[in-house]
Amino acid sequence: MIEINLVPYSLRKKKKGKFSLTEFNIPLEIVIGLGGGLVVLLVLAHVFLLVINIRNVARHKEFQREIEAVSPEKQRVEKVLNELRALQSTQKAVQGILPERKIYWANKLNILSDSIPRGVWIKRINLEGDVLLIEGSAISTDNEAMINVHQFTATLKSQREFLEHFNDLEIGSIQRRKIKQVDIADFLITVRLK
């Protein structure tokens, strides 16, 4: 079927949905200019992205060089950490074997210090295994050095807090000596841990 439209072209209804450049009346030079501008814009965007990519590659290589420079120190740190972990596991194993006893030595030493009578002084305190050794001397001008040592030992035996972790407190050898007219008694007290 053939359809003939006798209405002049300027009065005809325009059909919607079809796109044509002739309707806009845009000159060809402008269309070519816009197309060229779009191509130039795409080229500039590509160059910009290429520059960013090159800079990122350079930074990546710089970071790799820094990592390679640090890797020997990292290996040493890892070795020390592995040794530390091994020592910590050994410590935990030993703590599991040892009996659970917490001795607050500061309290013990305070009691020891408070119990010392006049004329008695401590030269050495030594823990050897389960034995605490207290070495000291007592001085007296009136032959009271031995009495001061026994008084010191009796005072320690009467202190419950001091004997809390100990089985027995014994006075060992007492050696007397004289310097001019002054009596000096060197003593050794042994205390066994529970």
C-alpha positions as CSV (number, residue, x, y, z in Angstrom):
1,M,0.0,0.0,0.0
2,I,1.2,3.4,-1.0
3,E,0.5,6.4,1.1
4,I,0.5,9.8,-0.4
5,N,0.5,12.9,1.8
6,L,-0.7,16.1,0.0
7,V,-0.1,18.4,3.0
8,P,2.7,20.8,2.3
9,Y,6.0,19.9,4.0
10,S,6.0,22.8,6.4
11,L,2.5,22.0,7.8
12,R,3.0,18.3,8.3
13,K,3.1,16.8,11.8
14,K,6.5,15.9,12.8
15,K,7.1,12.3,13.9
16,K,8.5,11.8,17.3
17,G,11.3,9.3,18.2
18,K,13.6,9.9,15.2
19,F,16.7,11.9,15.7
20,S,18.2,13.9,13.0
21,L,20.9,16.5,12.8
22,T,18.9,18.4,10.3
23,E,16.4,19.4,12.9
24,F,19.0,21.2,15.0
25,N,20.5,23.1,12.2
26,I,24.1,22.7,13.6
27,P,26.8,23.6,11.2
28,L,29.2,20.9,10.2
29,E,32.3,22.8,11.4
30,I,30.9,22.9,15.0
31,V,30.1,19.1,14.9
32,I,33.7,18.4,13.7
33,G,35.1,20.8,16.3
34,L,33.1,19.1,19.1
35,G,34.2,15.7,17.9
36,G,37.9,16.8,17.7
37,G,37.6,18.4,21.2
38,L,36.2,15.1,22.5
39,V,39.1,13.2,21.0
40,V,41.6,15.7,22.5
41,L,39.9,15.4,25.9
42,L,40.1,11.6,25.7
43,V,43.8,11.7,24.7
44,L,44.5,14.1,27.6
45,A,42.7,11.8,30.1
46,H,44.7,8.9,28.8
47,V,48.0,10.8,29.2
48,F,47.0,11.8,32.7
49,L,46.1,8.3,33.7
50,L,49.4,7.0,32.1
51,V,51.4,9.5,34.2
52,I,49.7,8.4,37.4
53,N,50.3,4.8,36.5
54,I,54.0,5.5,35.8
55,R,54.3,7.3,39.2
56,N,52.7,4.4,41.0
57,V,55.0,1.9,39.4
58,A,58.0,4.0,40.5
59,R,56.7,4.2,44.1
60,H,56.1,0.4,44.0
61,K,59.8,-0.2,43.0
62,E,61.0,2.2,45.7
63,F,58.9,0.4,48.3
64,Q,60.4,-2.9,47.1
65,R,63.9,-1.5,47.5
66,E,63.1,-0.4,51.0
67,I,61.7,-3.8,51.9
68,E,64.8,-5.5,50.6
69,A,67.0,-3.1,52.7
70,V,65.0,-4.0,55.8
71,S,64.7,-7.7,55.3
72,P,68.0,-8.7,57.1
73,E,66.8,-6.8,60.2
74,K,63.4,-8.4,59.9
75,Q,65.0,-11.8,59.8
76,R,67.0,-11.0,63.0
77,V,63.9,-9.7,64.7
78,E,62.0,-12.9,63.7
79,K,64.9,-15.0,65.1
80,V,64.8,-13.1,68.4
81,L,61.0,-13.5,68.6
82,N,61.3,-17.2,68.0
83,E,63.9,-17.5,70.7
84,L,61.7,-15.5,73.0
85,R,58.7,-17.8,72.3
86,A,60.9,-20.8,73.0
87,L,62.0,-19.3,76.3
88,Q,58.5,-18.4,77.3
89,S,57.3,-22.0,76.6
90,T,60.2,-23.3,78.7
91,Q,59.3,-20.9,81.5
92,K,55.7,-22.0,81.4
93,A,56.9,-25.7,81.6
94,V,59.1,-25.0,84.5
95,Q,56.4,-23.0,86.3
96,G,54.1,-26.0,85.9
97,I,56.7,-28.3,87.6
98,L,57.7,-26.0,90.5
99,P,55.4,-25.8,93.5
100,E,53.2,-22.8,93.7
101,R,54.8,-20.6,96.4
102,K,55.0,-16.8,96.3
103,I,57.3,-15.4,98.8
104,Y,57.3,-11.6,99.2
105,W,60.9,-11.0,100.1
106,A,60.4,-7.3,100.7
107,N,58.2,-8.1,103.7
108,K,60.7,-10.7,105.0
109,L,63.5,-8.2,104.7
110,N,61.5,-5.5,106.4
111,I,60.8,-7.9,109.4
112,L,64.5,-8.9,109.4
113,S,65.5,-5.2,109.5
114,D,63.0,-4.3,112.2
115,S,64.2,-7.3,114.4
116,I,67.9,-6.4,114.5
117,P,68.9,-5.3,118.0
118,R,71.5,-2.6,118.7
119,G,75.0,-3.8,118.1
120,V,74.0,-6.5,115.5
121,W,74.5,-6.1,111.8
122,I,73.9,-8.3,108.8
123,K,76.8,-8.9,106.4
124,R,75.2,-11.2,103.9
125,I,71.8,-12.8,103.0
126,N,72.1,-15.6,100.6
127,L,69.5,-18.1,99.2
128,E,71.1,-21.4,98.2
129,G,68.5,-23.8,96.9
130,D,66.0,-24.2,99.7
131,V,68.2,-22.7,102.4
132,L,68.4,-19.0,103.4
133,L,71.7,-18.1,105.0
134,I,71.9,-15.0,107.1
135,E,75.5,-14.0,108.1
136,G,76.2,-11.2,110.5
137,S,78.2,-10.0,113.4
138,A,77.4,-8.6,116.8
139,I,79.5,-6.2,118.8
140,S,79.6,-5.4,122.5
141,T,81.9,-3.8,125.0
142,D,80.2,-5.6,127.9
143,N,80.4,-9.2,126.7
144,E,76.8,-9.0,125.5
145,A,77.5,-9.9,121.8
146,M,76.3,-13.5,122.3
147,I,73.2,-12.3,124.1
148,N,72.4,-9.9,121.3
149,V,72.7,-12.7,118.7
150,H,70.3,-15.0,120.7
151,Q,67.9,-12.1,121.2
152,F,67.9,-11.5,117.4
153,T,67.2,-15.1,116.7
154,A,64.4,-15.3,119.3
155,T,62.8,-12.2,117.8
156,L,62.8,-13.7,114.3
157,K,61.3,-17.0,115.7
158,S,58.5,-15.0,117.3
159,Q,57.6,-13.3,114.0
160,R,54.8,-15.4,112.3
161,E,54.9,-13.5,109.1
162,F,58.7,-14.1,108.8
163,L,58.3,-17.8,109.4
164,E,55.3,-18.2,107.1
165,H,57.3,-19.9,104.3
166,F,60.0,-21.4,106.4
167,N,60.2,-24.7,108.3
168,D,62.8,-24.0,110.9
169,L,65.2,-21.3,111.9
170,E,68.5,-22.4,113.5
171,I,71.4,-20.5,114.7
172,G,74.6,-22.1,113.4
173,S,78.1,-21.5,114.4
174,I,79.0,-18.4,116.5
175,Q,82.7,-17.5,116.4
176,R,83.9,-15.0,119.0
177,R,86.8,-12.7,118.4
178,K,88.2,-9.7,120.1
179,I,89.5,-6.5,118.6
180,K,91.2,-4.4,121.3
181,Q,88.6,-4.5,124.2
182,V,85.6,-5.1,122.0
183,D,83.9,-8.5,121.7
184,I,82.7,-9.5,118.2
185,A,80.6,-12.5,117.6
186,D,80.2,-13.7,114.0
187,F,77.1,-15.8,113.5
188,L,75.3,-17.8,110.8
189,I,71.6,-18.4,110.8
190,T,70.1,-21.0,108.5
191,V,66.4,-21.0,107.6
192,R,64.9,-23.8,105.5
193,L,62.1,-23.1,103.0
194,K,59.0,-25.2,103.1
